[in-house]
Amino acid sequence: MAQENEPNVVGQEPTLDIEQIKRHLDMLDQRLDNIDSVVTAVVERVMKQPIALNVTCPYCGKNIEIAIIGSHKPTR
């Protein structure tokens, strides 16, 4: 009888592993969706307003201003 139980136990391990892998992939998919949502929200917020970067040249010491304007028009 012990020999009959061994194949069942061995046969169940791969199905448990597959189910665990499916759960992990679902969790990873949810996390990636959450990250995508956060990044999208931040980008949309930033694109609604102009951004100006001021950089000082290390060689000549001049200030360089870089302006980035988003694609959204400001609304009141």
PyMOL commands that set and color helices and strands:
alter all, ss='L'
color gray80, all
select helices_A, chain A and resi 2-47
alter helices_A, ss='H'
color red, helices_A
select strands_A, chain A and resi 51-56+63-68
alter strands_A, ss='S'
color yellow, strands_A
deselect
rebuild
show_as cartoon
